[in-house]
Amino acid sequence: MKQFHVYQGTQIKDSNTSSKMMYHLVLSLLPIILFAWYQRGIVPYMEERTDIIGLFYPLLFLLLPSLITYLMEVLFHIHHPHPFKDAFFNYGFVIGLFLGLILPFQTPVVILIIASLFSSLIGKLIFGGFGCNIFNPALIGYLFVLMSYGAVMSVDVVSSATPLTNFKNLGGIGNYHNLVEPYGNLWNFFFGTIPGTLGETSGLLCILAYFYLCIKKVIKWKIPLIYVGTVFGMTFLIGGYQNLDIWFPIFQVLSGGLLFGAVFMATDPVTSPTTPIGQILYALFLGILTVFFRFGTSYPEGVMFSILIMNLFVFILDQVGSKSRFNFTHAIIPFFLAWTLILGLGVYFGLNVGKEKTDSNFHIISKEKNQNEFSYIVEQKGYAGNIKARIVIQNYSVSSFEVLEQNESYYKRVEKADYIEKLLENQKHLEQVDTISGATKTSTALKNMLIHTLEDYEKEVHS
């Protein structure tokens, strides 16, 4: 009888296991979490702007979705055992942790729970669990909340106008005075003392995390570097056409979730390319899409949408990358397309962004002139409908701003904050006036109404 002998094959074993990579990933997030706790919990508590619950709420905001996604994976793997026996113990909570870091801090708890369930179930488990998902699970939850609860998010979540929201309100362009100075200077953006989600505000901590994760070989260094570099280059080109200095592309890089998304979300090992050329193309198109969303659509951010879109093309990019390894001609067309879009969109937005546009949500019902006094009856679309107001301007100064009709659900918050008085007091610098927490669309409509009326007044006086 023949005997079969089994010999150990030649294999390469890497000591950098998935568990170790996840350990380093969580470790790199700790400074960001602690900074978010300090900024959103400790400082308000020390200044007596919140109570003991508010002191620990930032940590609870991150703990709750982490616990939910962890339990969902435990339940899933009880009925569907996975070959990686400890995978769900090590990785299940990370989805919820990322979700808490990218959702607006004032997201209602009920929506936070729904987003956590959706991220785990639809974003990952429905594909088969660990290593099988094609989209970043946390971003799936983020997208679901934005699409399903967009009105609630826009009204109840934003505590003050974030830099990119302000940038979009100014028509997609601006100057240092109205883009940066309302938040201090670029150092405030770098260190993270600006409005934003828990994870996205500190550029310094995201950069430090990038270097740490690269040294530990947890992430692919090409993706964040090329992604951020593409956004910087395109916005530098756009700013050049608008006679803006180097501060403008720096502002774009340090605003919103670009650095956090580039370091932690775009580099997800399951949903990003594995081939070097595939990674480069992936990063280039991420930058192109982000700039397109920021300058060509009504969305001020664009990072999360860009990553989800490019998750769809990872398989194709890796095919191009594997073929190009031995014959680079396979990559010529996608590289040509990428550079054409970079230069084409950069020039197009540089020439066209910021041009005077008519706000379709604003209407002048009537205006009367009595010597040096102009009396306007105007309408501006708010959250629940049109807001009608009388605005009186005399000698380049607004002397009266009276709301005549409104159906806004949260108008009491506007009244409680004396928002109209604040607009009148700061009518020379309206772009620096923040919106009202819990009534973002309503307060934005009132501010835009006053801005448009003053613009028409300027035309009348100089005509």
C-alpha positions in Angstrom: 0.0 0.0 0.0 1.3 3.4 -1.0 2.1 5.9 1.7 1.6 9.5 1.2 3.9 12.0 2.9 3.0 15.6 3.6 5.7 18.1 3.6 5.7 21.7 4.8 5.6 24.0 1.7 7.7 27.2 1.4 5.6 30.0 2.7 6.2 33.6 3.6 4.7 34.6 6.9 4.4 38.2 7.9 4.6 39.1 11.6 2.3 42.1 11.0 -1.0 40.2 11.6 -4.4 41.7 11.2 -4.8 41.9 15.0 -1.5 43.8 15.3 -2.6 46.2 12.5 -5.9 46.8 14.2 -4.1 47.4 17.5 -1.9 50.1 15.9 -5.0 51.6 14.1 -6.9 52.0 17.4 -3.7 53.4 19.1 -3.4 56.0 16.4 -7.0 57.1 17.0 -6.6 57.6 20.7 -5.0 61.1 20.5 -7.9 62.2 18.2 -10.4 60.7 20.6 -8.8 62.4 23.6 -8.6 65.7 21.8 -12.3 65.5 20.8 -13.1 64.8 24.5 -11.1 67.7 25.6 -12.6 70.1 23.0 -16.2 69.0 23.2 -16.4 67.8 26.8 -13.8 69.0 29.2 -13.5 72.6 28.0 -17.3 73.3 28.0 -17.5 71.7 31.5 -14.7 73.8 32.8 -16.4 76.9 31.4 -19.7 75.8 33.0 -21.4 75.5 29.6 -22.4 71.9 30.3 -23.1 69.5 33.1 -21.5 66.2 34.1 -23.3 64.3 31.4 -22.0 66.8 28.8 -18.5 66.2 30.2 -18.5 62.6 29.2 -21.0 62.8 26.3 -18.2 62.8 23.6 -16.9 59.5 24.9 -20.5 58.1 25.1 -21.1 59.3 21.5 -18.2 57.1 20.4 -18.9 54.2 22.8 -22.5 53.7 21.8 -22.1 52.9 18.1 -18.9 50.9 18.9 -20.9 48.7 21.3 -23.8 48.2 18.8 -21.6 47.2 15.8 -19.6 44.9 18.1 -22.7 43.1 19.3 -24.1 42.8 15.8 -21.0 41.0 14.7 -21.1 38.7 17.7 -24.7 37.7 16.9 -23.9 37.3 13.3 -20.9 35.0 13.9 -22.8 32.9 16.4 -25.0 31.7 13.5 -22.4 32.1 10.8 -19.0 30.9 12.1 -16.1 32.6 10.3 -12.8 31.0 9.6 -11.1 33.9 11.4 -12.3 32.8 14.8 -11.4 36.0 16.7 -12.1 38.4 13.9 -15.4 39.8 15.2 -13.9 40.2 18.7 -11.1 42.3 17.4 -12.7 44.3 14.6 -16.5 44.6 15.1 -16.3 47.8 17.3 -14.1 49.7 14.8 -17.0 50.3 12.4 -19.0 52.1 15.1 -16.0 54.0 16.3 -15.3 55.4 12.9 -19.0 56.2 12.5 -19.0 58.2 15.7 -16.0 60.1 14.5 -17.4 61.1 11.2 -21.1 61.9 12.1 -21.9 65.4 13.3 -21.5 65.6 17.1 -25.1 66.7 17.7 -26.6 63.8 15.8 -29.6 62.6 17.8 -29.0 59.3 19.7 -31.8 57.5 17.9 -30.3 58.3 14.5 -26.9 57.3 15.8 -28.2 53.9 16.8 -29.9 53.4 13.4 -26.7 54.4 11.6 -24.8 51.9 13.6 -27.2 49.0 12.8 -27.2 50.0 9.1 -23.4 50.2 9.0 -22.9 46.7 10.5 -25.8 44.9 8.7 -25.8 46.5 5.3 -22.3 47.8 5.1 -20.6 44.6 6.1 -22.5 41.5 7.4 -24.8 41.2 4.4 -21.7 40.7 2.2 -20.5 37.8 4.4 -18.7 39.5 7.2 -15.0 40.1 7.8 -13.1 40.8 4.6 -16.1 40.4 2.2 -17.6 43.9 2.1 -17.0 46.1 -1.0 -17.9 49.4 0.6 -16.5 51.1 3.7 -19.1 50.1 6.3 -18.9 53.3 8.4 -19.5 55.4 5.3 -22.5 53.3 4.3 -24.0 54.2 7.6 -23.1 57.8 7.1 -24.7 57.9 3.7 -27.8 56.2 4.9 -28.3 58.8 7.6 -27.6 61.7 5.2 -30.1 60.4 2.6 -32.8 59.2 5.0 -32.5 62.0 7.7 -31.0 64.8 5.7 -33.6 67.3 6.8 -33.1 66.4 10.5 -29.3 66.5 10.1 -29.3 69.9 8.4 -31.7 71.4 11.0 -30.7 69.8 14.3 -27.1 68.9 14.0 -24.9 71.8 13.0 -23.9 73.9 16.0 -22.2 76.6 14.0 -21.3 77.1 10.4 -18.3 74.8 9.6 -15.6 76.3 7.3 -16.8 74.3 4.3 -20.4 75.2 4.9 -19.4 78.9 5.1 -17.3 78.4 1.9 -20.3 77.0 0.1 -22.6 79.8 1.4 -20.2 82.3 -0.1 -20.7 80.8 -3.6 -17.8 78.4 -3.7 -15.0 81.0 -3.3 -14.0 83.8 -0.9 -11.1 85.5 0.6 -8.9 85.1 3.7 -11.1 87.5 5.6 -14.4 85.7 5.2 -13.1 82.1 4.9 -10.4 81.8 7.5 -10.6 84.8 9.9 -14.1 83.8 11.3 -12.3 80.8 12.8 -9.0 82.5 13.8 -6.2 81.7 11.4 -4.8 78.6 9.6 -3.1 77.5 12.8 -6.6 77.0 14.3 -7.3 74.7 11.3 -4.1 72.9 11.8 -4.5 72.2 15.5 -8.3 71.6 15.3 -10.0 74.4 17.2 -12.7 74.8 14.5 -16.3 73.5 14.2 -16.6 70.0 12.8 -17.1 66.3 13.6 -15.1 64.6 16.4 -12.6 63.1 14.1 -12.0 65.6 11.4 -11.0 68.9 13.0 -7.3 68.3 14.0 -5.0 68.3 11.0 -2.0 67.8 13.2 -3.3 64.6 14.8 -4.3 63.2 11.4 -0.9 63.8 10.0 0.8 62.3 13.0 -1.5 59.2 12.7 -0.5 58.9 9.0 3.2 58.7 9.8 2.7 56.3 12.6 0.5 54.0 10.6 2.9 54.1 7.6 5.9 53.2 9.9 3.9 50.3 11.3 2.9 49.3 7.8 -0.8 49.4 8.6 -1.9 51.6 5.7 -0.7 52.2 2.1 1.3 55.4 2.2 0.6 56.3 -1.4 -3.2 56.7 -1.1 -3.3 59.6 1.5 -0.3 61.4 0.1 -1.5 61.4 -3.5 -5.1 62.0 -2.5 -4.4 65.1 -0.5 -1.7 66.2 -3.0 -4.3 66.1 -5.8 -6.8 68.2 -3.9 -4.0 70.6 -3.0 -2.8 70.9 -6.6 -6.3 71.4 -8.1 -7.3 74.0 -5.5 -4.0 75.7 -5.9 -4.8 76.0 -9.7 -8.4 77.2 -8.9 -7.1 79.7 -6.4 -4.5 81.0 -8.9 -7.2 82.0 -11.3 -9.0 83.8 -8.5 -5.9 85.7 -7.4 -5.8 83.8 -4.1 -2.5 82.9 -2.4 -1.2 79.6 -1.0 -3.5 79.9 2.0 -6.5 78.8 -0.2 -5.3 75.2 -1.0 -4.1 74.9 2.6 -7.6 75.9 3.8 -9.1 73.2 1.5 -6.8 70.5 2.8 -7.3 71.4 6.5 -11.1 71.9 6.2 -13.7 69.2 6.6 -12.8 65.5 6.7 -10.2 65.4 4.0 -7.2 64.4 6.2 -9.2 62.1 8.4 -10.8 60.4 5.3 -7.5 60.1 3.5 -5.7 58.5 6.4 -8.4 56.3 7.9 -11.2 55.7 5.4 -9.6 55.7 2.0 -6.9 53.2 3.2 -9.3 50.5 4.4 -7.4 47.3 3.4 -10.6 45.5 2.3 -12.1 48.3 0.2 -8.9 49.9 -1.4 -6.6 48.6 -4.2 -3.7 46.3 -3.4 -1.6 47.0 -6.5 0.8 50.0 -6.5 -0.6 51.5 -9.8 -4.1 50.8 -8.7 -3.5 52.7 -5.5 -2.1 55.7 -7.4 -5.1 55.8 -9.8 -7.5 55.3 -6.8 -6.0 58.3 -5.0 -5.9 60.5 -8.1 -9.6 60.0 -8.8 -10.4 60.4 -5.1 -8.9 63.9 -5.3 -10.7 64.7 -8.5 -14.1 63.7 -7.2 -13.6 65.6 -3.9 -12.8 68.8 -5.7 -15.7 68.2 -8.1 -18.1 67.8 -5.2 -16.8 70.8 -3.4 -16.9 73.2 -6.4 -19.4 71.7 -8.8 -22.2 70.6 -6.5 -24.3 71.8 -3.6 -22.4 69.5 -1.2 -19.7 71.3 0.8 -17.6 68.2 1.7 -17.3 65.4 -0.9 -14.8 63.2 0.8 -17.1 60.5 2.0 -19.0 60.4 -1.3 -15.8 60.2 -3.2 -14.5 57.2 -1.2 -17.8 55.3 -1.6 -17.8 55.9 -5.4 -14.2 54.8 -5.8 -14.9 51.6 -3.7 -17.0 50.5 -6.7 -13.9 50.7 -9.1 -11.3 49.0 -6.8 -11.6 45.7 -8.7 -11.1 47.4 -12.1 -8.2 49.5 -10.8 -6.5 46.4 -9.4 -6.9 44.7 -12.8 -5.3 47.6 -14.5 -2.5 47.6 -11.8 -1.8 43.9 -12.2 -1.6 44.1 -16.0 0.5 47.3 -15.9 3.1 45.7 -13.7 4.5 43.9 -16.7 3.2 46.3 -19.5 2.6 49.9 -18.4 0.7 50.7 -21.6 -2.4 49.2 -19.9 -2.3 52.2 -17.5 -1.8 55.0 -20.0 -5.5 55.6 -20.7 -6.6 55.9 -17.0 -3.6 58.1 -16.2 -4.3 60.3 -19.2 -7.9 60.6 -18.1 -6.9 61.5 -14.6 -4.5 64.2 -15.6 -6.9 65.6 -18.1 -9.6 65.9 -15.4 -7.2 67.4 -13.0 -6.1 70.1 -15.3 -9.5 70.5 -17.1 -11.5 70.8 -13.9 -8.9 73.0 -12.2 -9.0 75.5 -15.1 -12.8 75.3 -15.5 -13.6 75.9 -11.8 -10.8 78.5 -11.7 -12.5 80.5 -14.5 -16.1 80.0 -13.5 -16.4 79.6 -9.7 -17.4 82.6 -7.8 -19.1 84.3 -10.7 -22.2 86.2 -9.7 -25.2 83.9 -9.6 -28.9 84.6 -8.9 -30.2 82.9 -5.8 -33.5 81.2 -6.9 -34.6 81.0 -3.3 -34.6 84.8 -3.0 -37.3 87.2 -4.4 -37.9 90.9 -4.1 -41.7 91.4 -3.8 -41.5 95.2 -3.8 -39.2 98.1 -3.0 -40.0 101.7 -2.4 -37.7 104.7 -2.3 -38.4 107.7 -0.1 -35.5 110.2 -0.4 -32.5 108.3 1.1 -34.6 105.4 2.4 -35.3 102.2 0.7 -38.0 99.9 2.0 -38.0 96.3 0.7 -40.5 93.5 1.0 -38.6 90.3 0.3 -38.9 86.5 0.5 -36.3 83.8 1.1 -36.9 80.1 1.2 -36.2 78.6 4.7 -36.7 75.1 6.0 -40.5 74.8 6.0 -41.3 77.4 3.3 -40.8 81.0 2.4 -39.9 83.6 5.0 -41.3 87.1 4.2 -39.8 90.2 5.7 -39.6 94.0 5.5 -36.1 95.4 5.4 -35.5 99.2 5.6 -32.1 100.6 4.5 -31.0 104.2 4.9 -27.5 105.6 4.1 -26.0 102.2 3.6 -27.2 100.9 6.9 -30.1 98.5 7.7 -32.3 100.3 10.2 -35.1 97.8 10.3 -35.5 94.0 9.7 -39.0 92.7 10.5 -40.2 89.2 9.7 -43.8 89.4 8.4 -44.6 85.8 7.7 -42.9 82.4 8.4 -43.8 78.8 9.0 -40.5 77.6 10.4 -40.7 74.8 13.0 -37.7 76.1 14.9 -38.2 79.8 14.7 -38.4 80.1 18.5 -34.7 79.2 18.6 -34.0 82.1 16.3 -36.0 84.5 18.5 -34.4 83.1 21.7 -30.9 83.8 20.3 -31.9 87.3 19.2 -30.5 86.3 15.8 -31.9 89.2 13.8 -30.4 91.7 16.3 -27.0 89.9 15.8 -27.4 90.3 12.0 -28.1 94.0 12.4 -25.2 94.5 14.7 -22.8 92.7 12.3 -24.3 93.8 9.0 -20.9 94.9 7.8 -19.5 91.4 8.3 -22.4 89.1 7.8 -20.3 86.2 6.6 -18.8 86.0 10.1 -22.2 85.5 11.8 -22.7 81.9 12.7 -26.0 80.0 12.2 -28.2 78.9 15.1 -27.9 75.5 16.6 -31.1 73.6 15.9 -32.3 76.1 13.3 -29.5 76.1 10.7 -31.6 76.5 7.6 -33.8 79.1 9.1 -31.0 81.3 10.3 -29.1 80.8 7.1 -32.1 81.9 5.1 -32.4 85.1 7.3 -28.8 85.9 6.8 -28.9 85.3 3.0 -32.1 87.4 2.8 -30.2 90.3 4.3 -27.1 89.8 2.2 -29.1 89.7 -1.1 -31.2 92.8 -0.1 -28.0 94.8 0.6 -26.6 93.7 -2.7 -29.6 95.0 -4.5 -29.5 98.2 -2.5 -25.8 98.7 -3.6 -26.9 98.4 -7.2 -29.8 100.9 -6.8 -27.6 103.5 -5.2 -24.8 103.2 -7.8 -27.1 103.0 -10.8 
